[in-house]
Amino acid sequence: MNRRRICLCGSSVILGTLGLSLKCHPQFEVITLNELRENGRLRNLNPDIIFFDLNSQRPRQAFTLLGENPELTIVGVSPDTNVVKVWSGKQLKELSTAELMRVIDQNDQTIKEGVNGSAKDQ
């Protein structure tokens, strides 16, 4: 089995909880970097996924590595605002202009439904 290496950058409660949960899965190797100055180790660790707390300082080296390794995924989590942000260098699919417009329209409709209730009510 090919294990995916996950680095947790920081020592917040959300990252600790996430780390404990991920360690229960044998397909993941979880490495915690508690201090931001330890982030210099990221390049040597060659992670597949990097997690950090959005409420803390962003690990700059992680974003530098993303530019060098498009297979890397960076995930920022914020328990305060219930937000997860994902950065990836992978190109999922090329879109035509018509497809892009459909994606924009769908996102716009989703936002309207979330704010105003279902579209059927309008």
C-alpha positions as CSV (number, residue, x, y, z in Angstrom):
1,M,0.0,0.0,0.0
2,N,1.3,3.4,-1.0
3,R,1.0,5.7,2.1
4,R,0.2,9.4,1.6
5,R,2.3,11.7,3.7
6,I,0.4,14.4,5.5
7,C,2.0,17.3,7.3
8,L,0.1,19.3,9.9
9,C,1.7,22.8,10.3
10,G,0.8,24.3,13.7
11,S,-0.3,23.3,17.1
12,S,-4.0,24.4,17.2
13,V,-6.7,22.2,18.7
14,I,-8.3,21.7,15.3
15,L,-5.0,20.4,13.8
16,G,-4.5,18.1,16.8
17,T,-7.9,16.7,16.5
18,L,-7.5,16.3,12.7
19,G,-4.1,14.6,13.3
20,L,-5.6,12.1,15.7
21,S,-8.4,11.2,13.3
22,L,-6.0,10.8,10.3
23,K,-3.6,8.6,12.3
24,C,-6.4,6.0,12.6
25,H,-6.1,5.4,8.8
26,P,-3.2,3.2,7.8
27,Q,-3.0,4.8,4.3
28,F,-1.7,8.1,5.9
29,E,1.6,8.9,7.5
30,V,0.9,12.0,9.7
31,I,3.7,14.3,10.6
32,T,3.1,17.3,12.9
33,L,5.3,20.4,12.7
34,N,4.4,22.3,15.8
35,E,6.4,25.4,15.3
36,L,6.4,27.6,12.2
37,R,10.2,27.6,12.0
38,E,10.0,23.9,11.6
39,N,8.2,24.4,8.3
40,G,11.7,24.6,6.7
41,R,11.6,20.8,6.9
42,L,8.6,20.6,4.5
43,R,10.7,20.3,1.4
44,N,12.7,17.4,2.9
45,L,9.5,15.6,4.0
46,N,8.0,15.7,0.5
47,P,4.4,15.8,1.7
48,D,1.4,14.9,-0.4
49,I,-1.0,17.1,1.7
50,I,-0.3,20.0,4.0
51,F,-2.9,21.2,6.6
52,F,-2.8,24.4,8.5
53,D,-5.1,26.5,10.7
54,L,-6.5,29.5,8.7
55,N,-6.6,31.4,12.0
56,S,-2.8,31.1,12.3
57,Q,0.1,32.4,10.1
58,R,0.2,30.7,6.8
59,P,3.2,28.4,6.2
60,R,4.9,30.3,3.4
61,Q,7.1,27.4,2.4
62,A,4.0,25.2,1.7
63,F,2.9,27.7,-1.0
64,T,6.4,27.8,-2.4
65,L,6.3,24.0,-2.6
66,L,2.9,24.1,-4.3
67,G,4.5,26.1,-7.2
68,E,7.2,23.4,-7.5
69,N,5.0,20.4,-7.0
70,P,1.6,20.5,-8.7
71,E,0.6,17.2,-7.1
72,L,0.7,18.8,-3.6
73,T,-2.5,19.8,-1.9
74,I,-2.7,22.4,0.8
75,V,-5.8,22.6,3.1
76,G,-6.5,25.4,5.4
77,V,-9.2,24.8,8.1
78,S,-11.0,27.3,10.4
79,P,-13.1,25.9,13.2
80,D,-14.3,29.4,14.1
81,T,-15.9,30.1,10.7
82,N,-16.5,26.5,9.6
83,V,-14.4,27.2,6.5
84,V,-12.1,24.8,4.6
85,K,-9.9,26.2,1.8
86,V,-8.0,24.0,-0.6
87,W,-5.1,24.9,-2.9
88,S,-3.9,22.5,-5.6
89,G,-1.7,22.7,-8.6
90,K,-3.6,20.0,-10.4
91,Q,-5.5,20.9,-13.4
92,L,-8.7,19.0,-13.1
93,K,-10.1,19.6,-16.6
94,E,-10.0,22.2,-19.3
95,L,-13.2,24.0,-19.7
96,S,-14.7,25.6,-22.7
97,T,-16.2,29.1,-22.3
98,A,-19.7,27.6,-22.4
99,E,-18.8,25.1,-19.6
100,L,-17.2,27.9,-17.6
101,M,-20.4,30.0,-17.9
102,R,-22.5,27.0,-16.6
103,V,-20.2,26.6,-13.6
104,I,-20.6,30.4,-12.9
105,D,-24.3,30.2,-13.3
106,Q,-24.5,27.1,-11.0
107,N,-22.4,28.8,-8.3
108,D,-24.6,31.9,-8.6
109,Q,-27.8,29.8,-8.2
110,T,-26.3,27.9,-5.2
111,I,-25.5,31.2,-3.5
112,K,-29.0,32.6,-4.2
113,E,-30.6,29.4,-2.8
114,G,-28.4,29.5,0.3
115,V,-29.4,33.1,1.0
116,N,-33.1,33.0,-0.1
117,G,-34.2,29.5,0.5
118,S,-34.8,27.1,-2.4
119,A,-35.1,28.5,-5.9
120,K,-38.6,27.0,-6.2
121,D,-39.8,29.5,-3.5
122,Q,-38.8,32.5,-5.6
